[in-house]
């Protein structure tokens, strides 16, 4: 795999963290891991420190309390951007998304995409071992978010993705407003409406074997409320966030590469206006076969 730092947020993931880190490191010497632990009472942070002590490619960012998925990722992004990394990945600790699919996402970004998303709800993707209510929540949530903010993306809620550092620098991370899984929708929406190049690649999501899901009714309601607010803003032209919160358009247009990419979301009115679409293919311490990108421009 090409160079990438994989951010893994944890809270009570002691049963899973060692195995998922080992799978990421097995992808090659250019793989790096940053574990962000929210003071897990089960000792996840201590185990993470032991992993960091045994391999210099692993580091740990300790936070003092459980403050939500969004803030954990934002703190990690800010730290890594300050260090000058080129690509940053998001990965759950529970093994639901396969690290072996990461190289395809990383390659998409290395070849010109601003964001590559591992998508469940496109041909070739899917979920396994999920009860019906979880399928309805996830697929229904993605469909509702897509409709509300008029997105061309098919899996806005996926937590398996790779960003280019350049794309993240164009976002005012200090103004990201969501704490739970709505964070994934917000980040993808901001980038899409700026004209960012976004690829979706099919992946299979498998229900966790150990530990408990962090999904709660409160997280679902937060995401629903925020997406509804953004959608109404796009429809009626109201401001839902300060101008500084929006994505800053790219200064340059990348050269041609190989494959299709999503265009900007049609017609949102929140400031600033969307940039023109870009044409491109596809305390710290211490294979699956690559799939073809999903062409969202014909959705």
PEJOKA-V167381 format. One record per backbone hydrogen bond with DSSP energy under -0.5 kcal/mol. NH is the residue of the N-H (numbers start at 1). CO is the residue of the C=O. E is the energy in kcal/mol with one decimal. If there is no record, write none. Layout:
nh = [NH	NH]
co = [CO	CO]
e = [E	E]
This chain:
nh = [4	5	6	6	7	7	8	8	9	10	16	17	18	20	21	22	23	24	25	26	27	28	31	32	33	34	35	36	37	37	38	39	43	47	48	49	50	51	52	53	54	55	58	59	61	62	63	67	69	70	72	73	74	75	76	77	78	79	80	81	82	83	84	84	85	88	89	90	91	93	95	101	102	104	105	106	107	108	109	110	111	112	113	113	114	115	116	117	118	119	119	125	126	128	134	135	136	137	138	139	140	140	141	142	143	144	145	146	147	148	149	150	151	158	161	161	162	163	164	165	168	169	170	170	171	173	175	176	183	184	185	186	187	188	189	190	191	192	193	194	194	195	196	198	198	199	200	201	203	205	205	206	207	220	221	222	223	224	225	226	227	228	229	230	231	232	233	234	235	236	237	238	245	246	246	248	259	262	266	268	278	280	285	286	289	294	296	298	299]
co = [30	87	4	32	5	89	6	34	7	36	13	13	14	16	17	18	19	20	21	22	24	25	28	4	57	6	59	8	35	61	10	37	40	43	44	45	46	47	48	49	50	51	55	33	35	60	37	65	179	179	68	69	70	71	72	73	74	75	76	77	78	79	80	81	80	163	5	161	7	9	92	98	99	101	101	102	103	104	105	106	107	109	108	282	197	197	162	199	160	117	201	122	203	205	131	131	132	133	134	135	135	136	137	138	139	140	141	142	143	144	145	147	146	155	90	159	116	88	114	86	164	165	166	167	168	171	172	173	180	181	181	182	183	184	185	186	187	188	189	190	191	192	191	196	262	115	294	117	119	126	203	96	128	216	217	218	219	220	221	222	223	224	225	226	227	228	229	230	231	232	233	233	242	242	243	170	257	198	150	265	195	278	60	284	287	200	294	295	296]
e = [-1.5	-2.0	-0.6	-3.3	-0.6	-3.1	-0.5	-2.5	-0.5	-2.9	-1.4	-2.5	-0.5	-2.1	-2.2	-2.0	-1.9	-1.8	-2.6	-1.5	-1.8	-1.4	-1.7	-2.1	-2.5	-2.6	-2.7	-2.1	-0.7	-1.8	-2.2	-1.0	-1.3	-2.1	-2.6	-2.1	-1.8	-2.1	-2.4	-2.1	-1.1	-0.9	-1.8	-2.1	-3.4	-0.6	-2.9	-1.1	-0.5	-3.5	-1.5	-2.3	-2.7	-2.4	-1.8	-3.2	-2.7	-1.9	-2.6	-2.9	-1.8	-0.9	-0.6	-1.0	-1.7	-2.2	-2.8	-2.8	-1.8	-0.5	-0.6	-2.2	-2.1	-0.5	-1.1	-2.8	-2.5	-1.7	-1.7	-2.7	-1.7	-1.7	-2.2	-0.5	-2.6	-1.7	-2.5	-2.8	-3.3	-0.9	-2.9	-2.7	-1.9	-2.4	-0.6	-1.8	-2.6	-2.1	-2.5	-2.8	-0.5	-2.0	-2.1	-2.3	-2.5	-2.7	-2.5	-2.4	-2.3	-3.1	-2.3	-0.5	-2.3	-1.2	-0.9	-0.6	-2.5	-3.2	-2.5	-2.9	-1.9	-2.1	-0.8	-0.8	-1.5	-1.6	-2.0	-1.3	-1.9	-1.2	-0.8	-2.6	-2.5	-2.0	-2.8	-2.5	-2.0	-2.8	-2.6	-0.6	-0.7	-1.7	-2.1	-0.6	-0.7	-2.3	-0.7	-2.7	-2.1	-2.8	-0.5	-2.3	-2.1	-2.0	-2.7	-2.4	-2.2	-2.5	-2.6	-2.4	-2.6	-2.3	-2.1	-2.6	-2.6	-2.5	-2.0	-2.4	-2.0	-2.8	-2.2	-0.5	-2.3	-0.5	-1.2	-3.6	-0.5	-3.1	-0.8	-0.5	-1.2	-0.7	-1.0	-0.5	-0.7	-4.1	-1.0	-0.7	-1.4]
